[in-house]
Every structure is written in C-alpha cells, then in structure tokens.
Amino acid sequence: MAAKSFDMIVIGAGPGGYVAAIRGAQLGLNVAIVEREHLGGICLNWGCIPTKAMLRSSEVFHLMERAKDFGLKAEKISYDLDAVVKRSRGVAGQLSGGIGHLMKKNKITTIMGEATIPAKGKVSVKTDKGTEELTAKNIVVATGARARELPGLEADGDLVWTYKHALTPKRMPKKLLVIGSGAIGIEFASFYNTLGCDTTVVEVMDRILPVEDAEISAFAKKQFVKQGMKIMEKTMVKKLDRGKGKVTAHIEANGKVEKVEFDTVISAVGIVGNVEGLGLEDLGVKIDRTHVTVDEYCRTGVDGLFAIGDIAGAPWLAHKASHEGVMVAELISGKNDVHPVRPESIAGCTYCHPQVASVGFTEEKARAAGYKIKVGRFPFIGNGKAIALGEPEGMVKTIFDEKTGELLGAHMIGAEVTELIQGYVVGRALETTEEDLMNTVFPHPTLSEMMHESVLDAYGRAIHF
C-alpha cells in the first residue's frame, strides 16, 4: 500500500498538537494528526479541565459550609464523591468530543494509533487495523509528558495514587499524604482537604509552590495551614511501607526520619517527557533529561522535525504548548513574521483555594538579573468587591524596572486571580510601562482595581491603603 502524503503530520493531539493541526489547516496545509489514546490529550482528559471541574465542586461545598456568613441557611451539608467524579468526567468527555468535531470541520485526517518516525519525513502508525505509512516534509512531535515515578514511591492505584487515580477515586481518603507542592500537588491537596480529609503536603524545596514569588508562597502556606493542612518544607519521603489499607511513610526532615501512617498517598513529583519509542535519537534528535532539545522556534536541529509542548521543556503548561503549535504551523506554511514564544511572558495559574497566578520575574529573579526594582503590593482586604464577595484574603504584587518603568513581573494570590492575571500578560505583551497602567481607568467595584492600586503602590501613590 502506497504511503499517504501530507504537508504536515502532527504526533499527539493534546493542546499543542491539535492546535498546531488546526492552524496548519487554516493556512491551507494538508494535515494529519496521530493520537494513541484520546483527543485533547492529558489536559482535556486527565489534567487541566477535569481537575478544575472537581475543584469547582469543592469550592461550592466550601461556600455552602459558609452559608451563614452570607445570611443564608444550608443544613446537613454533604457531598457525593461518585457524583463529583461523574460530573468531572462528563466535562472532560464533552470537550474531548469537541476536538473530534474541530478536526472534521478543518478537514484534518485523524489517525488513532501509535506513531514512530522510521526516517526523516516518514511516520509509521500502528492502528487496530494494521500499520499505516505516512509521509510529510514536516513532522511536529507533540507527545506530551506523564507523571514522574520515584523509586519506592511508585503508584499502585490502591494506596498510592497518581493524578489519574486522584481524579477517579474509588474512596474518600481519610488521612492523605501529598508528595510535591507544585500546581498538581497543591490542587489535589486543596480539593481533598476542603472535603474534610486530613491532608499533609511534603515538599523537598525550602518552600511550597517553589516556582512562585517567595512572598506569595509564604502567604499561600499561611492560608493552607489555616484551612487545616499540614505543610512540611525541606522534607523528603524516603520510602513507603505498604500494608493492608495503610501506608507508613518514612519522612526525613532536618536529618531525622519520622514514620507517619496514612491511608492514601498522592505522588506529584514532576513529569517525564514521552520521548521513548518514537525513534527520535536514531534521527539525531538531542534528548536532555527526557525532553527534546529545541531552539526558540521549536526546531530540533533535524530538518523538518519540530517538537512542541511538554516534550520540549518548561514551562509545562497547556497554553504554552498551544502557542508553540500555532508558531510552528505558521513557520511550516512559510509565514515570515513569526514570533517565538517567550517563557517569561507565559502566565502560570494554580487553582487551589486561594488561587495563585503569576507572570514574568519574581522579585528574587529580577534582582538576580541585575535590575533595580520598584515593588508594589495591594491586599484584598482593601478592596470593596473582595469584601462583598466574602474573600478578603489575598494580595496583588507588581515588580517594575526602576529605570524604564517596564512591568517585569506580577504575582497574585486570592479569589479569581487566575482570571485577573491576563490583564498584566496583555500589558507585558504591549510593552506597557507603569505610566500606562496608572493612567488606565479600572472599573469599580471590581477585583481588578487592586491591579491598579498595586502599580500605584510601587510608586508610593496607592489611594486605598
């Protein structure tokens, strides 16, 4: 059977791959996409989307428990874990189905199967019906990543869970240990803790949410402890002894090992790129610690072969993957005004309670980069809308270059900050200065007014604080 020929073949249909395929099709390319599991990848099926659906349930539960604060009555409040999970899976299923529709609408050939790249410009796909041979001048690898498993801490689905098990729990944990306090670990800790589970978070670094600004991490820790979580920093889980219905964790802190019993452990210790089995090394692709080495345009150094998203390195975020997908499709189609995706212009969002969001330099990184900086802060307690919402805990922090007035970074913690951060992202993209932001009229009463006040505060001009 003759090989089918395309202008572009995308391997992996997550938020990097499917977006690359759509943009390629929009630009008139004949595109094929290969996916081994499910359209939408981890993000839509097992990551960003279903976790947000579950966190929304815990958020509503938390509000129901606070009904009295709002002059309302809600008695005998409880939850149905199976129904919470069912709703989350339904949301994921709906969106995954939508991707199939988008592929058809854009006339993209979708092939379900396992891909390898036997030679430059060739893709071989093992499907249910046999092997399909494809050729294309340009191949985009968007195979994503999976949970890292540390020796001795491997998941078994019963006592020790990965994110997949934590999204489809067969029981409610009573005493939970979360290993790792990045976005994934903290979101699950937040979900289970809110539903009444006794939750402990262990972090090997000197603070939780280690990629965030130190001040934001400290604020988050205070809030989590207030909510009943136990936070252990500069701490390591050395090993897990698994028994019947219980796990004994050997937890090392300050050179001492303590044995603590839990009924459930969630391991959230980072990710590993899905680089195996594709034939990348035989083609001459450089792989560094399970991630493909690429230039700023996601080129691998092998002619016509690109890598985007999680497989191409940090930040490991769906929106970064999508923008790389657009960029690569535009390069392939011959557009000559293509902008590379700058990691420092990508916002990070964590949907715990309270939410955390940031973009650009932390205060520490700005100083380390040699900038003389001006820092502004504004607390939620000084904002009318935050108080009316019953969400007075939070802060907005902005960092400016003293010399030029450039907005170097913005960091927030509190209600809805994952939506607010985009204002600063747009500001940075437009190369805004403190003057532009000060002269912008923010609507009242909104949480966004704190963004204005934080800028004013950096220059000693805050009005309401």
N, C-alpha and C positions, 0 to 999 in steps of 0.2 A: 504493500500500500504506500503510495507516494506521501511524503511529508506535507502537512498543511503549512502554508506560508502566511506569515503576518508581518506587519511593520514593527509591532511591539508585543512582547509576551511578558505578562506580569505573573510572578510566582508568589502566591499569598494574597488572600482577599480580605485582609484587615483594613483598618482606616488609612494605612499607607497605600496598600495595593489597589483597593477598589477605587480610591480617589485618583490614583495615577491612571488607571484604566479609563475612567470617565473623562478625565481631562484630555487624555490621548485621543479618545473617540471624538470629543468636541472639536479637536484640532484636525480631524479628517484622517486619523491613523486607523488602520485595520488592527484591532486589538484582541488578544486572547488573554484570559485570566485563568490561572490554575489554583485550585484550593483543595486541600486534602481533608478538611474537616467541616467547617461551616462558614458561610459568607458572613462578613463582618468581623471575623477573627476573634481574638480574645476580648477585645474592647467591648464589642456589642454583645457577645455571648457569655463571657465569663469575667469581665473586668469592669470598665468604667460604668456601663449602663446598668447591669443588674445590681451592682453594689449601691448605686445611687437610689435605685428603687427600694432596696432594703433599708438604707439609711433614712429614706423619707418616712418609711413605716415607723422606725424607732423615734424619729423626730416628732411625728404626730402623737405617738404614745407618750413621749415626754411632755408635750403640750397638754394632753388630756390629764396627766398627773398634776399639772399646774393650773387646772381649770379655775380653781378658787382665786388665783392671782388676777384673773380676768373677769371676776364677778360671775363666773359660770359654775354649774354643778355637773360633775360627772362622777358617778359612783360605781363601785365594783369593777374598776378598770382592769382589763386583762388583754392578752393577745393570743392569737392562734398562729404558732410558728409555721405550720404547714401552709396556711393561707398567705402568710407574709412571703414565704418562698415561692408559692404558686404565682403570686402577683409579679414578683421579680422575674421569674422565668417567662411569664406572659409578655412582659415589657420587652425582654431580650428577644423573644421569638418574633414579635411584631416587627421589630427593627431589622432583624436578620432577613425576614421575608421581604422587607422593603428594599434591601440591597439587590436581591434577585430581580426585583422589578426594575431597578435602575440599570442593571446590566442589560436586560432585554430592551429597555427603552433606548439605550445608547448603542444597541446592536453590537454588544461585546460578546464574543464567544466564550462561554463559561465551561470549563472542564473540571469535573470533580475527580481528583486523584493525586498521587504522589509524584512530584516532579524531580528529575535530575537534569543536569546540564552536561551531557557527554562530551560536547565540544563547543567551541565558540559559535554562537548563532544557532545552536540546536538545543531543543528541550524535549525530553522523553517523559511521557506521563503514564504511570501505571494506573489504570482505571479498573472498575468492576468488569469491564468487557474486554480487557486486554491492554495492550500498550499503544498509545498514540504518539506518533512522531511529529514534532512541530519545528518550524524554522522561523527565525526573525533576525533582522540586523541588530535589533536592540532588545535586551532582556533586563527586566527590573526584578531584583530579588527583594521581596518584602515578607520574609518568612517569620518575622517577629521573634518572640522570646518565650521562655517558660520559667516557672519558679525554680530558684536555686535550691538544691537539697544539700545540706551539710552532713558529712558522715556521722552516723549515730543519731541524727535528728530527722531521718527520713520519714515522710508521711506514710501512714498505713490506712488512712480513711476512717479508722475507728477511734483511736485515742489521739493520734497526731494528724492534723489536717493541713492541707494547702488551701489556697484561696478557693479552689473548686469545691472542696468539701465544706468550707465555711459558708459558701453560697447556697449549698443544698444540705443543711444539717439534718440528720435523722433524729437528733435530740437537742434539747437546750442545755448547753454546758452549765454546770453549777459553779465550778472553780476553773477558770481559764488562764492559761499562760500564753501570751503572745510574744514570740521571739522576733524582734525587729520593730523599730518605731518609725519607719518611713511611711509614706502615704498609705500603703496597703495595710500594714500592721495597725496603724493608728485608726484607720477607718473601721476595721473589724473590731478592734478593742472598743471603740466608741459605740458601735451597734450593739454588741453583746452586753457591755456594761450598762447601757441605757435600759435594756430589757431586764436588768436585775441580776446579771451574772457577776460573781466576784472575780474581778479582772486584774491581772498583773502583767505589766509590759516590761520586757528586758531589752536594753539597748547597749551594745558594745561601745559605742562612741560616748563622748562626755556629756551629750545631751540628746533628748528626743527630737524628732524631726530635724536630723542633723544638717540637711541642706538649707534649712530656713535661717533667717537672721536670728542671732542668739537671743535678742530681746523677745522676739515672737515665740521662740522655743520655750523660754522661761515662763512667759505668760500662759502658753498652752499647758505646760506642766502643772501650773498652779490651778488652772481650771479643771484639768483631768483629776487631780488629787481631790479637789473639792467635790467632784462627782463620785468619789469613792474608789477610783483606780489606784493601784499601787504601781509606782514608776521606779524602775531600777536602772540607773545610768552607770556607765563604765563597768558593765557587768556582762558575764558570759554564761551561757548554758553549756556546760562541758559534756554532759551526757544525759540520756533519758532511760530510766529503768521502767519497762512496761509491765504492768501486772494486770490482773483481772479488773477491768473498769477503772483503773487508776494508773497514773504516770508519776514516777518520782523523778523530779528534775534536780540535777546537781548544778547549783547556781554559784558561780565564783565571782566574788566582789572583794576588792582590797586584799587579794591573796588568800582569802578564806573561802572554803566551799561549804555551802549550806544545802541540805536536802529538803525540798519542798514538794508536797503532794498536790497533784491537780487531776481533774478527770478529763481535761481536754487541753491540747496544745495546738496553737496555730503557728506554723513556721512562715515568716515573711522576711526572709533574709536576702532579698535581691533577686535578680534574674540572670538567666543564661541564654545567650543568643541561639536560635535554631539554625546552626550552620552545618550540622552533620548531614551526610547522605546526599548532598547536592552535587558534589564533585567540584567544589569551588577551588580547593587547594591545587588540584590537578590542572586547573586552568591558569594558575599563577596568582590567585587572589590571596592577599595577605590577611591572616586572621590573628587578632590580638585578644587574648582572654575571651574567647567565644564571640567576639564581634568583628565584623568585616571592617578593614581599614579603608576609608574613603576620603576624597578631598571635599572641599566645601560645596561642590556640585554633585556629591554622592557618586562620583566616578570611582570605580575600583582599581583603575590602572590597566584593566583588561578592556580592550576596545569593544564598545557596545554593551558593556556589562555594568549595571548600576546596582547599588544597594541602598535601601531607604528604611526609615523607621527604627524600631528597637534593635534590629540586627546591625545597624550602622552606628550604634553607640548613643551615649546620653545627649540630651535628657530623654528618658524613656517615657514619652508622652504621645498620646494619640494625635493631638493637634500638630505636633512637630512632624510626625510621620505623614500626615495628610498634606502639609505644605511642601514637604520634600517630594511627595508624589506628584504634585502639580508642577513643581520646578523641573523635575526630571522629564515629565511628559512634554513640557514646553521646550526643553533642550533638544529632545529627540525629534520634535516636529520642526526644528530649525529656527525657532524664535531667537532673536539676538539681544533682547533686553531682559534677560532672565536674572533675577536677584537670588543669591544664595540665602538659605535660612540661617539666621544668626542665633545660636543657642541663648545668648544673653537677652534676646528680645522675646523669648518664649515664657509665658506665664506658667507657674505651677499652682495647682489647686488641690487642696485636701479637704474632703467633705465630712470631717469629724464634727463634733459639737464642742466648742465653736469652730466654724470654718476657718481655714488658713489659705491665704493666696499671696503670691509674690511675683515680681518680675525684676530682672536686672540685678545689679550688685547688692550684696548685703553690706552692712556698714563695715564689717571686718574686711571684706574683699575690696571695697572701694579704697579703704586706707592702704591695704597691701599693694594695690595697683598704683599707689603714689598720688592719689587725688587729695586735695584739701577739700573737705566737705562741709556742707551745712545740712543738719538733720532736723526734721520737723516731726512732731507727733501730735495726734489728737485722739482723746479717749471717747469711746461710745457713750459714756456717762454724760458727756457734754452735748449730746445730740438729741433733739426733741423726738425725732422719728424712732430712734433706738429705744428711748424710754417708753414711748407709746406702744412699741412692739413688745415690750417686756424683755428686751435683750440689751441690758446696759453694760454687758461685759465685752470689752474689745478695744482695739486700737488700730489706728492707721499711722504708718511711719513712712516718711519720704526722705530720700537722700539726694542732694544736689551737689554738682561741681561748683565750688565757691567762685572759681574764676569765670566760668562761662554761663552758669545758671542751668546747665544741662541736667535733666532728671536722670540720675544714674540708677536709681532703684526705688521700688515701692513695696512695702510689706504690710500685710493686714491680717488681723485675727478678729472674728466676730460674725454676727449674723449676715448672711448673703454676700460676704466679701468675694466669693468665687465669681459672682456676677459683677461686682464693682471694679475688680482689678483691670477689666478690659479698658476702662477709661484711661488708665495710665499706660497700658500697652499701646493704645492708639496714639497717645501723647508722645511716647518714645519713638514710634514709627514716623511721626510727623516732625521729629526733632524739636519738640517743644521746649521752651525754657520756663523758668519759674514765673517770668513776667506774663507769658501767655496764660499760664494756669491761674495766676492771680486775677487776671482780667476776665476770666471766663465766669459767666453767671450760672451758678448751680441752682437747680430748682429747690424750693422749700415746701413742705418738710420732706427731706429725703436723707437716706444714709449717705448719699454721695456728697452732701455738704461737708462731711468730715474729710473728704479728699481735698477739698478747697482749704479747709482750716489747717490741715497738716502742712500744706505748702506754705500758707501764711506763717505758720509757727516756725518753719525753718528760717524765716527772715524776721522773726520777732514781731509778727503782725497778727497773730491769732486773735480773733474777736471774742469767741465764746469760752475761752479758757485762760 
